[in-house]
Each structure stands twice: as structure tokens, then as C-alpha cells.
Amino acid sequence: MTAVETPRVLVVDDRRDNLLTVEAVLRDLPIEIHSVESGEGALKRLLTEDYAVILLDAHMPGMDGFETAALIKQRERSRRVPIVFLTAGDEPRLALRSYELGAVDYLTKPLQPGALRSKVTVFAELWSAHAELRTLNAQLQARTEELDRSNRDLEQFAYVASHDLQEPLRKITGFCGLLRSRYHGKLDDRADQYLDFAIDGATRMSRLITELLAFSRVGRATSAHGNLDSQKLLDAALRNIGTQIDEAGAKVTYDPLPTVLGEPSLLTTVFQNLISNAVKFRSQRPPEIHVGVARVDGLWRFRVRDNGIGVDPEYAEKVFGIFQRLHGSDRYPGTGLGLALCRKIVEHHGGTIWLDIDGGEGTGSAFCFTLPVVDGPHR
């Protein structure tokens, strides 16, 4: 339980005996009582203190309770503090005037101890609840800001590390390539194999760093959102992996696609990664991939369906993890970042992405993602 301050109650009455009576009635409640003998004294207290409730005598010499209440309600700091008027008589006009000035209740003198305690207890508990909520909100805000700073630091670290690691890798790849071109066949077979391993490892590491850099930059170093023809996004994706599609003898079909709101390079990457995976994880049959779309609850729901090896439903969430692989890299090359990058991009655009479970291994797979609808016709 979060610790909060003890609720404070301000009692305002020009007669000392009345103040002592109220203090005696409330003494054993878990509150802090402040007493003043004038409206001016109350206003002075309210400059620096916050109160759960103000018990205000209506009839005082000089500045009476009604004038005091009006000034309390004019001040930003104190205008929301509940006021309970204490009056010498149960007159309808006094009650009406009290409520007109923003009072929440009034009590007549002589005060009934039970009624006074009950009302003060209610306001003290409300004050404590609000104070605890404010404290929790402040803590949540601080933690959110700390998390934002940590995320920015992590993204900056990933960017710098990825960028700086590329240079030595280029040197490794370059010099290994020179060694292979100059000395291939002049050394033994094992030496040639070692050079091939080194070049392949450096190339895969460079690809991994490039994708890690792209992952870290989503939402941080990207362009502004705009209306995009998703057909053009798909066409760009198909061009980028055209060689892979041709070599696999894949057939890609699609529905008429709508206009969406987003960043072109990022959404192209989503289509590209999903279709590339569909081609890569193919069965013995030539890959057949269909990109469908439907409007559901104010969102476009895209569905990339294939006839490949499928994904076991047990791994429906795991496949979106960073560096998560279900197969060895010797059989299906890749970095394990593709679907994680798709998820980050889609969520950056206000959508969600998931594996549509409609069969197990060997029946193909379908990945769905949503994007907000842009007003206009669906071409």
C-alpha cells in the first residue's frame, strides 16, 4: 500500500469554545485538525495547505462564512475543497445560499457528534483515496519516463553498435575474398573450406546487423505517415524479392488492395518479409501465395496465405520473438528477425499481427495484420 499524508481538516469559527467542541468530537479520527478563528485566517492557511474538507462557520464578524467561501472557490488551489457550513439555525435561505456558493453540505448548531464524525470521515477517506491515486499516477509517470529513456538509450546503442560493427566486417569479408581469389586451389582443400566458412559467417553477420539496425530505427528514424496505395507497396516488395520468387517457381496472387496510412518503406518491408517467408518455408509443391484483404471494425485486415510447411500452433507467439527460429539456419537461412520486425512495424502503425491458426504442419500458414482504414473508396 502506498503511504499518503494524513488528511487535514480546517475548522473555521470565531468562537474558541466552538473550535474546542469540534476538536473534541473529531480528536480520535485519523485526521489532522487545523483551527482558525476568522475567514482571513482560513484564506491564509489555504495559500500553503491542502485540506480534505473545510468546516466553516456561516456567521462571523467581519468576513463572514459566505464571503470566505466565495473567495475560497475563486482560488485555483482551493476551489475544489469541499465546504461544510456550520449554521446556528436550520433556515432554508441559509441552506440555499450555502449550496449556491458551492458548499457540499451544512450542519446546524448545536452539532450532533455522530453526524459531524460521519461527514468528516467520508471526506477524509475520499481525500486519502485521491491522494493515493495521485501518488500512484506520479510513480507511473516516472516509471514511464524512465522506460522511455531506457528504450531510447537501447535504440541508440543498437544503432551505434550496428553501424560501427559494419566497418570491421567489411574488412574481414574483403580480405577473406582477396585470400580466396588469390590462393584458391594453391592451399589444401581444408584451407579453401575455412575461407568459405569465414566469408559466409561474415556475410551472415553483416545481414544480421543490417536487420538489427532496421529494427532499432522503426519509429525513431523514419518518415512521416501518409496515404499509400498498398498495391504499390506490394509491387515494390515483389520486385525486391523477384529473384527468390522466380527461382522457387512461386505464384503470388492478391485481392484489389486499399489505400492505407503509413510509411512506405516500412510497410513494403512487412509485405516483403511475409512473402519471402512463404517462399522460403515451402513444401515439395511450388509455392502458392495469396494476399487477401477485408474491412473489419474500422480496420483493413490483410492475410498472407501460403501452401508451405506451415507453423505448429504451439509456436504462434514464439515466431514473433527476436532471433527466434523454428528451423536450423543450415536448412532455412535467415536471421530470425523478420517477423519481429514485421510486428514492430505494424504496431508502430497502430495495428496488430498474428498467425492465423487454421491447420498444423504441412497445411500451409496464414499471417494476418491490420492497418487503420483511410476514408475513401476501396479500389
C-alpha positions in Angstrom: 0.0 0.0 0.0 1.3 3.4 -1.0 1.9 5.7 2.0 -0.1 9.0 1.8 -0.3 12.1 4.0 -2.8 12.2 6.9 -6.0 14.0 5.8 -6.2 17.6 7.1 -9.4 19.2 8.2 -9.7 23.0 8.5 -12.2 24.3 11.1 -13.2 28.0 10.9 -15.1 29.6 13.7 -14.8 32.9 15.5 -15.7 31.4 18.9 -12.9 29.5 20.7 -15.4 27.2 22.6 -16.9 26.1 19.3 -13.5 25.2 17.9 -12.7 23.2 21.1 -16.0 21.3 20.8 -15.3 20.3 17.1 -11.8 19.3 18.0 -13.0 17.1 20.9 -15.6 15.4 18.7 -13.0 14.6 15.9 -10.0 14.0 18.1 -9.7 10.2 17.7 -10.2 10.2 13.9 -7.1 9.6 11.8 -7.0 13.2 10.7 -5.0 16.3 11.4 -7.1 19.2 12.6 -6.2 22.9 11.9 -8.3 25.6 13.6 -8.6 29.3 12.8 -10.9 32.0 14.2 -11.5 34.1 11.1 -12.1 34.0 7.3 -8.9 35.8 6.8 -7.1 33.1 8.8 -8.6 30.4 6.6 -7.6 32.1 3.4 -4.0 32.4 4.7 -3.9 28.7 5.6 -5.2 27.8 2.1 -2.3 29.5 0.5 0.1 26.7 1.6 -2.1 23.8 2.8 -4.5 21.4 1.2 -7.5 20.1 3.1 -9.9 17.2 2.8 -12.8 19.3 4.0 -13.4 22.8 5.5 -15.9 23.2 8.4 -16.9 26.8 8.0 -19.0 28.9 10.4 -21.6 30.9 8.5 -21.8 33.8 10.9 -18.6 35.5 11.8 -17.8 39.2 12.4 -16.0 41.0 9.6 -15.6 38.5 6.8 -18.5 36.0 7.3 -18.5 32.4 6.2 -20.3 33.1 2.9 -17.8 35.7 1.8 -15.0 33.4 2.8 -16.5 30.6 0.8 -16.8 32.8 -2.3 -13.1 33.7 -2.1 -12.1 30.1 -1.5 -13.9 29.0 -4.6 -12.2 31.7 -6.7 -8.8 30.4 -6.0 -7.4 27.7 -8.2 -5.7 25.8 -5.4 -8.7 25.6 -3.1 -11.8 25.8 -5.3 -12.3 22.0 -5.3 -12.0 21.6 -1.5 -15.4 20.5 0.0 -17.0 23.1 2.3 -19.5 22.1 5.0 -21.2 25.1 6.6 -21.9 25.3 10.3 -25.0 27.4 11.0 -26.8 28.5 14.1 -30.3 27.7 12.7 -31.9 25.5 10.2 -33.1 28.2 7.8 -33.9 27.3 4.2 -32.4 30.5 2.9 -29.1 29.7 4.6 -29.0 26.3 3.1 -29.8 27.6 -0.4 -27.1 30.3 -0.2 -24.6 27.6 1.0 -25.2 25.5 -2.0 -25.1 28.4 -4.3 -21.6 29.2 -3.1 -20.5 25.6 -3.8 -20.9 24.1 -0.4 -21.5 20.3 -0.3 -23.5 20.3 2.9 -24.3 22.2 6.1 -24.8 21.3 9.8 -26.8 23.1 12.4 -25.7 24.0 15.9 -25.6 22.6 18.4 -23.7 20.0 16.4 -24.6 16.3 16.5 -21.3 14.4 17.2 -22.3 11.4 15.1 -23.3 13.4 12.1 -20.2 15.5 12.2 -17.9 12.5 12.6 -19.6 10.7 9.7 -19.3 13.6 7.3 -15.7 14.3 8.1 -14.8 10.6 7.8 -16.3 10.4 4.4 -14.4 13.4 3.1 -11.2 12.2 4.8 -11.4 8.8 3.1 -12.1 10.4 -0.3 -9.1 12.7 0.2 -6.9 9.7 1.1 -8.1 7.8 -1.9 -7.4 10.7 -4.3 -4.0 11.3 -2.7 -3.1 7.7 -3.1 -4.2 7.8 -6.7 -2.2 10.9 -7.4 0.9 9.3 -5.8 0.4 6.2 -7.9 -0.1 8.2 -11.1 3.1 10.2 -10.3 5.0 6.9 -9.8 3.6 5.5 -13.0 4.6 8.7 -14.9 8.1 8.5 -13.5 8.4 4.8 -14.5 7.0 5.5 -17.9 9.6 8.3 -18.4 12.3 6.0 -17.2 11.2 3.3 -19.6 11.1 5.8 -22.4 14.7 6.9 -21.6 15.8 3.3 -21.4 14.2 2.5 -24.8 15.8 5.5 -26.4 19.2 4.5 -24.9 18.8 1.0 -26.1 17.8 2.1 -29.6 20.7 4.5 -29.7 23.0 1.7 -28.6 21.7 -0.7 -31.2 22.1 1.9 -33.9 25.7 2.9 -32.9 26.7 -0.7 -32.4 25.2 -1.9 -35.6 26.7 1.0 -37.6 30.2 0.6 -36.0 30.3 -3.1 -36.5 29.8 -3.0 -40.2 33.2 -1.5 -40.9 35.3 -4.3 -39.5 33.0 -6.8 -41.0 33.5 -5.3 -44.4 37.3 -5.5 -43.9 37.0 -9.2 -42.9 34.8 -10.0 -45.8 37.0 -8.1 -48.2 40.3 -9.5 -47.2 38.9 -13.1 -47.0 37.7 -12.6 -50.5 41.1 -11.5 -51.6 42.7 -14.5 -50.0 40.2 -16.8 -51.7 40.7 -15.2 -55.1 44.5 -15.3 -54.9 45.1 -18.5 -53.2 42.2 -20.7 -54.0 43.5 -24.1 -55.1 47.0 -23.2 -54.0 46.4 -24.4 -50.5 44.9 -27.6 -49.4 41.1 -28.3 -49.5 40.7 -27.6 -45.9 42.1 -24.1 -46.2 39.7 -23.3 -49.0 36.9 -24.6 -46.9 38.0 -22.4 -43.9 38.0 -19.3 -46.1 34.5 -20.1 -47.4 33.3 -20.5 -43.8 34.8 -17.2 -42.8 33.3 -15.3 -45.7 29.9 -16.9 -45.2 30.0 -16.1 -41.5 30.9 -12.5 -42.1 28.2 -12.1 -44.7 25.5 -13.6 -42.4 26.7 -11.3 -39.6 26.5 -8.3 -41.8 23.0 -9.2 -42.8 22.1 -9.7 -39.2 23.5 -6.3 -38.2 21.6 -4.6 -41.1 18.3 -6.1 -39.9 19.1 -5.2 -36.3 19.7 -1.7 -37.4 16.4 -1.6 -39.3 14.6 -3.0 -36.2 16.1 -0.4 -33.9 15.1 2.5 -36.2 11.4 1.7 -36.5 9.5 4.6 -35.1 12.7 6.6 -34.4 14.4 7.5 -37.7 11.5 7.0 -40.2 9.5 9.3 -42.4 6.1 10.9 -41.8 2.9 8.9 -42.3 0.9 9.5 -45.5 -1.8 7.9 -47.6 -0.4 5.0 -49.5 -1.6 2.7 -52.3 -1.0 -0.7 -50.8 -0.9 -2.2 -54.3 2.2 -0.2 -55.0 3.7 -1.3 -51.7 3.1 -5.0 -52.6 4.5 -4.4 -56.1 7.7 -2.9 -54.6 8.0 -5.9 -52.3 7.6 -8.4 -55.1 10.3 -6.6 -57.1 12.7 -6.7 -54.2 12.4 -10.5 -53.9 11.7 -11.2 -57.6 14.8 -13.5 -58.0 13.7 -15.5 -54.9 10.2 -15.9 -56.3 11.4 -16.9 -59.8 13.9 -19.4 -58.5 11.2 -21.1 -56.4 8.6 -21.0 -59.2 6.3 -19.2 -56.8 2.9 -17.8 -57.8 1.7 -14.7 -55.9 -1.9 -13.6 -56.3 -3.8 -10.8 -54.5 -7.1 -9.1 -54.0 -7.8 -5.5 -55.0 -5.8 -3.6 -52.3 -6.9 -0.5 -50.5 -5.3 2.8 -49.6 -3.7 2.8 -46.1 -2.0 5.3 -43.8 1.7 4.7 -43.1 5.3 4.9 -44.1 6.1 3.3 -47.5 9.5 1.7 -46.8 8.3 0.1 -43.6 5.0 -1.3 -44.9 6.9 -2.6 -48.0 9.1 -4.4 -45.6 6.1 -6.1 -44.0 4.8 -7.5 -47.3 8.3 -8.4 -48.4 9.2 -10.3 -45.2 5.9 -12.2 -45.1 6.0 -13.3 -48.8 9.7 -14.1 -48.5 9.0 -16.4 -45.6 6.2 -18.0 -47.6 8.6 -18.7 -50.4 11.4 -19.9 -48.1 9.4 -22.3 -46.0 7.8 -24.1 -48.9 6.9 -27.7 -49.2 7.6 -30.0 -52.2 4.9 -28.2 -54.2 5.6 -24.9 -56.0 4.7 -22.0 -53.6 1.3 -20.5 -54.0 0.8 -17.3 -52.0 -2.3 -15.1 -51.8 -2.6 -11.7 -50.3 -6.2 -11.1 -49.2 -7.8 -8.1 -47.5 -11.1 -7.4 -45.8 -12.5 -4.4 -43.8 -13.3 -5.4 -40.2 -14.3 -3.0 -37.5 -12.7 0.1 -39.0 -9.5 -1.7 -39.9 -8.1 -3.3 -43.0 -7.2 -6.9 -42.2 -4.5 -8.2 -44.6 -4.0 -12.0 -44.8 -0.9 -13.6 -46.5 -1.7 -17.3 -47.1 0.7 -19.9 -48.4 0.8 -23.6 -49.1 4.1 -24.2 -47.4 5.2 -26.3 -44.4 3.1 -24.4 -42.0 3.7 -23.4 -38.4 2.7 -25.5 -35.4 0.0 -23.6 -33.4 2.3 -24.1 -30.3 4.7 -21.6 -31.8 2.1 -19.0 -32.9 3.6 -16.4 -30.5 7.2 -17.6 -30.4 7.7 -16.9 -34.1 7.4 -13.1 -33.5 10.3 -13.1 -30.9 13.6 -11.5 -31.8 16.1 -14.1 -33.1 13.5 -16.9 -32.7 13.9 -19.7 -35.2 12.0 -22.9 -35.5 14.5 -24.5 -38.0 18.2 -24.6 -38.3 20.0 -22.0 -40.4 21.6 -24.7 -42.5 18.2 -25.7 -43.8 16.4 -22.4 -43.9 18.9 -19.4 -43.9 17.9 -16.2 -42.1 18.5 -14.1 -39.1 15.3 -14.7 -37.1 14.4 -11.0 -37.1 11.9 -10.9 -40.0 8.7 -11.5 -38.1 9.8 -9.5 -35.1 10.5 -6.6 -37.4 7.0 -7.0 -39.0 5.4 -6.9 -35.6 7.2 -3.7 -34.6 6.3 -2.0 -37.9 2.7 -3.0 -37.7 2.3 -1.9 -34.1 4.1 1.4 -34.9 1.2 1.9 -37.4 -1.5 1.2 -34.8 -2.2 -2.4 -36.0 -1.6 -5.9 -34.8 -0.1 -9.0 -36.5 -0.7 -12.7 -35.7 -0.5 -16.2 -37.0 -4.0 -17.3 -38.2 -4.3 -20.8 -36.9 -6.1 -22.9 -39.5 -4.1 -26.1 -39.6 -0.9 -27.7 -38.4 2.4 -28.6 -40.1 2.1 -29.4 -43.8 -1.1 -27.5 -44.5 0.4 -24.0 -45.0 0.2 -21.0 -42.9 -1.5 -17.6 -42.9 -0.3 -14.4 -41.3 -2.7 -11.6 -40.7 -2.1 -7.9 -39.9 -4.3 -4.9 -39.5 -3.9 -1.3 -40.5 -6.3 1.7 -39.9 -8.8 2.5 -42.7 -8.3 5.6 -44.7 -11.6 7.2 -45.8 -12.2 6.7 -49.5 -13.2 4.0 -51.9 -11.8 0.5 -51.8 -10.3 0.1 -55.3 
